[in-house]
Amino acid sequence: MDLASPVTVRRLMERYRFRCRKSLGQNFLVDANIIGKIITAAEINARDIVVEIGPGLGVMTRALAEKAGMVLAVEVDKELLPILGETLAEMRNIEIINRDALKVDFDKLVSEYKANSGGNDYSDGYKLVANLPYYITTPLVMHLLENRFKLSIMVVMVQEEVARRMVARPGSKDYGALSLAVNFYARAEVVCKVSKNVFVPRPEVGSAVVKMIRLDTPPVKVENEKMFFSIVRAAFGQRRKTLLNALSGSSLGLSKEQWRYIIEEAGLEPSARGETLGMEEFAALTRCYEERSWRSCTS
């Protein structure tokens, strides 16, 4: 069965009377070339456990299983399970998990599989591959990063606009809170762009494949990551505002003059805008906010 064929996919869907649900962002990739690029980017070998989020009809799942030691495929839609049962029937190194990826502890999922299978032959850690539904891309990426799961490599297909934001640098129009968050936890790069014509059904926008290599330690030292990201989000809350106005108008508290002093204490200009600040500058701002009370900053 050639699952990388639009004709095969449509016939399979018709036979099972399966209709793609827009609410679940279901667009099935039908391009063997793109699948090959994803697998190459993930650097998969026979000792790897690969977690796949959203196997859909199983087209990429099969390709992953041909390279990996084991594929744990997490699929939220119960209606896809019988189809996967057919398309993956002869594969012995795939396990389908019917769960919501946003609620999965992936470290626990992998460790339980290893414990139950006596998995001493597998590599430490694991890799993740996903064709992410657009409607949950950002929360799912943040779920994967913020929980510091022991993933070595993540290769995800996302909306092209989101891919640009994930790898953007200070001063560019795509740079924002997501850019800082992704690059705080990982080293990210765009592998390739993906035409909207290689999906069934055809989505309204183009996609891109992003590779993220997890960092053992963030590129900047921050004692309170929660506060760091609160300041980042506040700075980007209204992009046209200066850093001073954005922070003083946020829910972080403090008066405008207090924020002015903290910004200057961090070596920044109150008139700067969030999109011009790099990660180290946000870290300096966070350190000043945390380490110095209003009185110590003004003394």
Buried (B, 14 or more C-beta within 10 A) or exposed (E): BEBBBBEBBBEBBEEBEBEBEEEBBBBBBBBBEBBEBBBEBBBBEEEBBBBBBBBBBBBBBBBBBEBBBBBBBBBBBEBBEEBBEEBBEEBEBBBBBEEEBEEBEBBEBBBEBBEEBEBEEBBEBBBBBBBBBBEBBBEBBBBBBBBEBEBBBBBBBBBBBBBBBBBBEBEEEBBBBBBBBBBBBBEBBBBBEBEBEBBBBEBEEBBBBBBBBBBEEBEBEBEEEEBBBBBBBBBBBBEEBBBBBBBBBBEBEBEEEBBBBBBBBBEBEBEBBBBEBBBEBBBBBBBBBBEBEBEEBEE
